Structures are given as C-alpha cells and as structure tokens.
Amino acid sequence: MRCAAAASPASARSRRSARCAPSGSATGLCGPICGPWCGPRCDMAPEATLPLTDRRPDSVICRRDGRAITAGALFAAAAALARRLPADGGAEGPAEGPAAAPRAINVCAGRDRMLVGFVAALLRGHATLLNADPAPERLRALAERHPGAYVLADAPVAGDPGLPVLQVPAVAPEAAAPGPLPRIPARRVVAIGFTSGSTGAPTEHRKPWEALVAAAQAAAERFGLDDPAAPASLVATVPPQHMYGFETTIMLPLWAPVAIQAGASFFPNDVLDALEGVPAPRVLVTTPLHLRALLAEGRAPALLAAVISATAPLGPGLAEAVERDWGAPMLEIYGATEAGSMASRRSLHEPDWLPYRGVGIGPDSARIPGLGEVALADLLEPQPDGRVRLLGRRADVIKLGGRRASLADLNRRLLEVEGVVDGAFVAPEDLAADPAARLMAFAVAPGRSAEAILAALRRTVEPLFLPRPLLLVPALPRDRLGKLSHPALAAMRHAAQKGG
C-alpha cells in the first residue's frame, strides 16, 4: 500500500488503463468506468453495463474470526441467497410504482453477510436500502414507502416489522465459485442512501451502479489500495449501511484487492483486537468519535499503514495525536450522502482537499461521475492548485451583530479545550430574528468546571459567540457515527431552556 492522498491532480494516475464513462450517463465526461465496449468517441448504447466485480475468485475478500473468505465463496453464497429472494416484475422495471422491483432492506451487522446480501440483491436486480436501524417502526416506515420491500438480516429482528425477513447465511469457505457473474446496467439504481438527519429529516439519495463503481476505483487509487501485490486488510468502526461505510467496506472490496474484517468492531478493545487479528498492511476506517475513544484507551494498535476518517471534522490535535502515537498517516475523506466520497487530504499537513479523479467541486455543487451535478450543503472555495477549501456547512453559518461564524469551527475550538471529551454549540431557533438571542453549548468534561472551559474559549472565540450558557452534561446523544441529529440537539436545547 502507498499513501497517495497528497498527490497533485496532474500526478494522480490509475494502475488500470485509461477508461471512459458510458455515454448518456449523467456526467457525459470521461471517467474511470468503461469496459471493452468503449470506442474512440465513447459513443455507447443506453444499455451499457459494467462488471459486478473485478476480483479473482481465489482472492481474499474478507476475514472472519481469523478465517479467510475468498471472493468465489462469497459470490457462491450470494448466488444461493439470490434464488431465495422475492420474485419481482422484472429487473428492468421502473424505479417506482407497483411494477418496480422489490427493495432489500439490509440490516446485517456483519460485513461479510451485508456483502452477501447486497450482491444477492444485485443479481436479482433489486436495489438495497442502506438502513442500519432494525427497529420495527423504522422497517414499517420503509415498507410503506417501498411496497414489496423485504429485510435481509444476520440476527433475529425484534417485534413484527410487517414485511418478509430473510436470514443471510454464513459463507461456507469451501464453496466453489459460481459461474460467470452477470454484468450490471450502468445506470441502474442499486442502492438508496439516507442522510443522517444532523441538519433535518433524513432524505433518500439514489445511487446508480456506475457512480458507485467510479467512487470505489477512485478511492482505491487515491489511498494506494489498488495494488494486487500488496493487498490491504481493512478494519472499520462505521456501519456498512452508512454511505461512508458502504463505500469503504462493501463497494471497495468488490473493486480493489482488499480484505475487510467481517465482524462488527465498535468498542475500542474490539477494534484493537480486530487489528491484531488481520495481516499487514492494515488500514483503520473510522470516525473522530471512535479515534478519541481509541486514543483514550491507551493501548497501542497493531502496526497501521494508514488511518482514514470521515463523517465529522477532524481537529488538528486529534490528527497530531494519531500520527505521533500510532506512526500512521492520518487521512480524511470529504463526502456527503448525496454525492458520495469526493476528496481527501492528509489532515496534519494539508488544510485543503484534493478531489478524486473525475470529480469537479465548485463553491456550492460537485460534478460526480455517474451522478452529474450535485448540490452540496457545504460552502467550498476552489483553490488555484485544483484543491478546495471547506468553509463549513451552509446551515452551520450563523450571524450575530454583523459577524459570521461557523458552528463546526466553534465545535472544533470547544473540543480543543483541555479536559473536554465532547461538546457542541447550539443555535436558538430565533437567532436571526431576536437581537438578544445567544448561542448555548453543551460539554462533556469530567473534572472541569464551566467557568474554566469558558475561560479557555475566550482565548480563541470572539466574545459575541461565547456560549451563554455553557452546560456540563454526562454525555451527548450521538449516534454510532458520532453525529448529533437535529431533533436530538433541539430536544437538549428545549430541556435546558425549560430547566433554566
């Protein structure tokens, strides 16, 4: 594995030969995902297809409990499961309406079975709903929006979800690879992701096969994971149903010579044990929340080739601690559910983000292979060298007394205060209308007082943006990715105002 995050746009080159995107795609631009049908002018038929994978049947695609699972064995399990999936009105049916193909709601926690279920759905022409919540009410809500949906699970589903539940079996390592795998229509929607709800109600975003393949190939190239002579082992703390986890632990193993650790690794000791159980080179795919917990554990991980983080801004202090204590490059991915992964940087050395090959990022939108122009919720500033500077989320930009600030930047400054384990600034709903309105903040800081934290903030935060009040709490209601949903923050704010 090589670290390519700092490469210049001009020097980034794929190990594969130059390829083009299917004509008629949303991009209309040359990209990384054509096949042997590509002509000199890239004039391709609307029914263009792409392979399901480029993995050899005998290559190791994942590991569970120290046991290697080959791509061939995993695809055999997927083919067997596909034969059990509900019938549909035709894989080429419309995306919506009564004739639409059924949707798979894949809630598998194990990445090997999540991958089996995703490939099985692909083989039947079914799109997968990327939902990690197995609560019956959530499943029923999805079923109402997607008639004919069914659940794929690797554990019993509580309650009565009101729709079929199929258990995904374990992969038999000795299973022979199935015959040739079918090609997938490039523009077929194969996955539907959901925003986290951190800025409002979750919304759906459709992912065509060509966009997912392009992103997987670009990420493999950027992070040096495309060398068959040095296959990397990936250990991840993010659920495979989150877009970041899906791209890195489901799509990447289909399109890069990597092996994903199959078990669910969430608690620090589980993650550290998992890293010790896989061969080098090792790559940890994680989030700032999990990184802080891992560093606090005080136990050195097995030798790492790289650490990759996403889902939330990574403070310079945390990046420095990772590189100093673990001796591995700390890399960050910039992405969004609506667009997928778009750019990366080495956090400690690069303030700006280098877009993936084929991606163009402007001040308020991005041009994504397979998706076309996608509006972004962030404010970005293109730089002369082709990189982009992230200024913050549009919804995070607040104005007080004629001055502007970003909630994300204020949160970063709060987390850099000594003794603060977690924290968040919250803007009142009437901030724009009430001249007297002020920000409040919550902090998790055992052994520290609110006065001491405020004194530290005064050194880096303008007085106008200091929190009034700053409340100490035992914990913040973060989800598994470390995100705080808009309703959760609103509930904390209302409770604090009512109590005050």
N, C-alpha and C positions, 0 to 999 in steps of 0.2 A: 504494500500500500504506500502511496505517496500523498503528501499534503499539497493540494493544488488550489487551495482557497485563495491564495494571494496572487495567482496568475493574472496577467494582464488580459484584457479582452482579446487582443490580437494574438496572444500566445496560446490561448486555450484551444486545443485540438483533440478530437476524439481518436481513440485507438482504432475505431471502426472506420471504414472508408466513408467518404462524404455521401450523405443520403439526403433525400428530399421528402417533404411532407406531401401527402396525397393532394392532387388538385381538387378544387372545390371545397377544400377544408376551410374552416373559419379563418385561418391565418392567410392562406394564399401565399405564404412565404416558404422559402427553402428552410427545412428543419432537419431533425435527426432521424426521421422515422419512415423512410420509404423502403420499398422492397424491390425485388427483381423486375417489377412491372414498370419501374420509373424510366422514362425516356429522356432524350436530351432536353426537351422543353417541359418535362414534368407534367405532361398532359395525361391525367389519369382519369379513369372512369369513376363515376359516383360510387360504385360498389367496391371501391378499393378496400383491401383487407390487410391486416397485419398479423404476424405470428402471435400465438399466445405467450410464447417464451422463447428465449434463445439459450436456455440451459440444456446441457447434455444430460441424458437420463442417469448417468452414473455420477454426476456431480452432487456434492452435499449441499442441500438447500436449507436444512435446519437441523438443530440438535435438541434432543430432549433427554434429560437425566443422563447426560454423557453419551448417549447413543446417537449416531449419525443417521440421518434420514435423507435418502437420495431424492433427486427431482423425479426420477422414474417411479419410485414407490409412492411419493406424494400424489403424482398425477394419476396413478392407478387407483388410489383411494378416492380421488376427486371424480374419476370416471364412474366408479361404482356408486358413489353418492348421487351423481347426476341422474342415474337411471331411476332413483327413488324420488326425485323432486316432482312437485305437482306438474301436471300437464298444462300447456298453455295454448293460446290461439295461434301460435306460430312465432318463431324467434324474430321474424322480421315485422311483427305487428307494430302498431303505433305506440308512442311513448305513453299516451294517456287514453282513458276511455275503457269501455267494457272489453274491447278486444286486445288491450295491452297485455304483454307478457307479465306473469306474476313477479313480484319483488321478493327478494330474500332479505330478511332482517337478521343479519349475522351478529349474534351477541357472544360468540365464542371468546373466552378469555385467553386460551392457549393460541399462540400464533400459528402453530402447525395446523390446528383444526380450523382456525379462521381462514388460513390459506387454502385448505382443502375445500371449505365451503364456498369461498369466493371463486375458485377455479371451477367447481361443480356448477355454480350458477352461470358462469361464463359459457360453459359447454352447452347449457340449455337455453342460452340467450336471455337469461334473467339478470336484471340489474340488482345490485346489492345496496341496501340502505345501511349507511355507516352509523349505526346506533349502538352505543355501549350500555344503554340503560335497559335491563331486563324487567323492570317493574311492569306489572300487568297493565296499569293505566297508560303507560307510555306505549306499549305494544298495541293496545287497542286504538290509541290515537293514530298511530301509523297505519294500522289496518283500515281505519276509516278513510284515510286519505289515499291509500293504495289498495284498492279491492283486490282480493286474491293473494295478498301477501302471506308469507309463511315465515316461521322462525327457524334458524339454524343455531343450535346451542351445543355446548360441551358439558353442560351441567343441568340439573333439573330447573325448570322455570317455575317460579313461585306463582301461586294463585291460578286464575283462569284467564289467560290472555285473549281468549276468544278467537284464536286462529291456529292453524296446524303448527306443531312443534316437532322438528326432526332433530334427533341427536346425531352429531357428526362423530363417526367412529375414529378411534386411534389409527394412525398409519401403521400398516404392517411393514417393517423394514425389508422383509424378504420378498415383497410383492414385485412382480415383473412389471416393467413399464408398459403402458398401453400402446396401441398402435399410434400412427402419426396423429398429432393433435390438430384440430381444425384451426383455420385462420379466423380472426375476429374482424368483422366490419369496422373499419377505422373510426367511423363516426357514430357507432352505436354507443348509447349511454349505458355504461356498465356499472357505475357507482353513483350514489347520491350522498353528498356530504351535508352536514348541518353545522351552521355557525354555533359558537359556544354559548351565545346568549349574554356575553360580557357587556355588550352595548345595546341589548334589547332582546326581543323574542328571537329564538333560533329560526333561521331560514334555510331552505333547501338549495343546493347547488349541484347541477348535473355534470358528470364527468364522462366525456366520450373516451373511448379506448385510446385513440391517437394522442390525446392530451396527457393521459397517464403514462403512456409509454415514453413520450418525449421527456417528461419530467424525470422519470426513472433513469433514462440514459444520461440526461444532463447532470443529475446528481452523482451518478457513478463516475462520470468524467471529472466533475469538479472536486470530489473528495478522494480521488485516486482509488476507487473501488472497482475499476474495470479491468484489472489485470488478472487473468486466469492463473498466472504463475504464483500469485500471492493472494489467495482467497482470504478475505477477512471474516472474522466472527463478530456478529452484531449482538449486543445485549441492550435491550431497550426498557425504559421505565414508562413509556407512554402507551396507552391502549391502542390496539390496531384499528379501532373504529374512528379514532380522531384522524383528521386529514394528514397531519404530520406523521403520526404513527403508521397510517395506512401507506403513505408514500415510501417510508423508510423501511418498514418491516413486512409489507405484503408485496407491493409493486417492485421494490428494489431487488428482492431475491429472485423474482421472475426474470429480471433483465440485467443482472450483474452477478459475477461469481462471488457471492457472499453467502454465508450461512447464518440464519437468525436463530438465537436461542429461543426455544419454543415456549418455555414456561413463563408465567406472569411474574415479573420482577418489579416490586413496588417499594417494599420496605428496605432500608439501607443494607442490612445484613444479607437479605435475599439477593440484592443486586450484586454485592461484593462476592457472594458465593457463586453466583452465576458467572461472573467474570473469571473466577478461578477455574471454573469447570469447562471453559472453551479454549481452543488453541489460539495462539497469536497468529497474525496481528489482530488485536481486539479493538473494537470501536464501541464506545458507550453513546447511545442515543437517548437524550434525557431532556430535562427542563430546569430552569433556575431553581424552582422549588425543591426538586429532588437533589440538585447539586448541593444546595445548602445543607440538606439533611445528611448527605453522604460525607461532606467535609466535617460536619459536626460529630459524626460517628468516630472520627479519629483513627480509623483503620485504613491502611494504605491498600488501594486496589491492586490487582494484578497489572502487570505492565500494559499500558494502553498506547495504541498507535494514534488515537485521536479521541476527543470528546466532542460531540455535536449536540447543540442545544437549540431550542425554538420554543414558541408559544408565548414568551414574555421577554421584555428587555433584560439583557444580562449586564449587571453593573460591573464596572471595571475592577472593583475589589474582588468580586467573585471570580472573574476571569483570571486575575492575577494569582489568586489562591490555587486554582486548578492547575495552572501551568507550573507554579512553584512547587506545590506539594506532590503533584502526580507526574510531572515531567512530560505532559502530553499537550499538543496544540489544542487550544480551546476554540472551536469553530462554531459559528452561529448561522442558522438558516433564517432568511426573511421570507415569509409566505403568508397566505391568507386562505381560508377555506374556499372562497370564491375563485381564486386564481391558482392555488397550489403553491409549491415552493418556487421562488423566483430568483433569489440571490443569496449570496453568502459573504462572510467576512471572517477573518481571524480576530476575535474580539479585542485582544490586548494590543494589537498593532495597527488595526485599520478602523477608523471611525465610519467609513463609508462602505457600501455594499456593492459587490460585483455581480451583475446579473448573470444568470445561467445563459449558456449558448442558446441563441434563438429567441431570447426574451428581451423585449424592449420596455423600459419603465419610464414613464413620464411623471409630471407633477401630481396627477390625480388618477392615472389609469396605467394599465400594463398591457402589452401585446404578448399573448401567450400562445405558443404553438398548440394547435388543436382547439383553442378556445376563441382566438381573436382578441378584440379589445375588451378588457375587463375593468370596470370601475373599481377603485380602491377606496377604502375607508381611511387611508393614511395620507398625510401630507409629505411629499417627497420632493427633493431638489436634485435634478440631474447635474452631475459634475463634468468638467471638461474631459476627464480621462475615461469617461464611459461608466463610471460608478454613479451611485445615487446616495444621497444623504437622507436619512429618515428623520423628519422633524416632529413626528408624533401623529396620533390619531386625530382625525377631524373632531370627533366627539370629545376628545380629551382637551382640546384647546379652550381655555377659559379666559375671560376678560374681566378685570377688576380695576376700577379707577383709571381706565385708559391703558392699562398694562395687560400684556398677554403672558400666559404661562401654559405649560402642558402638564396635565395630571400625571402622565407617565414619568416626566422628568422630576416632578415633585416626589412621586413614589420612590424613584431611584435615590434621591437625596435622603429620604427618610430611612430607607434600608441601609444606607451607608453610615448611619449614626451608630456608634459603638453600643452594643448591647441590644439593638433592635433586631429581633428574629424575623418579624414580619410586620407589614404595615400597609396602609392605603389611605390616600386622601379621598374625600368625598365632597362633591359639589352639591349644594342645595338646589332643589328644582327651580327656585325663584331667583337664582343668582343673577340672571340677565335683567330681571325686572326690578329687583329690590336693591337700591344702592347700599343698604346696610347689611346685606347678606354676606356671609363669610364662609370660607371652607372649614370643614372639620376633618379630623384624621383619627384613625384607629391604629394602635401599635401594640404588638406583642413584644414585650421587653422585660423578661423576668429580672428582678433586682434593680431596675431603673425606675426613676420617677418621671412623671410627665414634665415636670419643670426642667429636669436635666436634659431630656430629649429636646424640648423647645429651645433651650439654651444652645444646644448643638445646631439645631436647624437655623437659628438666627445668623450663624456664620456663613450659610450658603443660600438661604432663601430670603427673598425680599419681604420686608415686614407685612406688606399688603397680602401676601399669600401664606403667611403663617397660619396654622390651623387654630381655630377658635370654636370649639375646644379641641384638645388632643386627649383622647380617651384610651386608657390602657385596658386591653381585653386579653383573656386567656388564649384565644385563637380566632382566626378569621375563617369564614365558611368557604374555603377554596374547594374546587373540585379536584379530581385526580391529576389534572394537568397544572394545577396551581392557579387556575383562573377564578376570578370573582365575578359571578353573574350580576347583571344589572338589578334583578329583583332582590338578590341577597344583600347587596350594598344598600339598596333602598330600604329594606327592612331594618338593617342595622341603624341607618340614619334616623328613621322614624322612631325606633325604640329609644335611641339616645335623646332625641328631641322631646319625646314624651316623658322620659325619666328626668330630663333636666328642667 
